[in-house]
Amino acid sequence: MLKSLPADVRPYRRTPEFTESTIPKGLLKEHTTKPGVWGVIHVTQGLLEYRILATVPERHLLTPDKPGIVEPTVPHEVAPIGPVRFYVEFHAASPEAGDPHP
């Protein structure tokens, strides 16, 4: 998992905060972001498992101090580890970089 976003991306949208009982089913199974769209999974309380389902699968435990970076088009899913609260912030290249927001 990458430790940070590319320098040329900026936030443009975020989800509501989810809990272990309100996580959309789509986030619990394999899904991707669109080309050029990055995500940052911010845990505000508890623990969340972030699984990157690439050629070499990875598993990461996300905490309030350790967000998860979602790369464009890379398959991934999440799973709550007990009570959790989190949201996803979406990023794309800034207009100054020449790419429109998705």
Secondary structure as UniProt FT lines:
FT   TURN            7..8
FT   STRAND          9..14
FT   STRAND          18..19
FT   TURN            20..22
FT   HELIX           25..28
FT   TURN            35..36
FT   STRAND          38..52
FT   STRAND          58..63
FT   TURN            64..65
FT   STRAND          68..70
FT   TURN            72..73
FT   STRAND          76..93
FT   HELIX           95..97
//
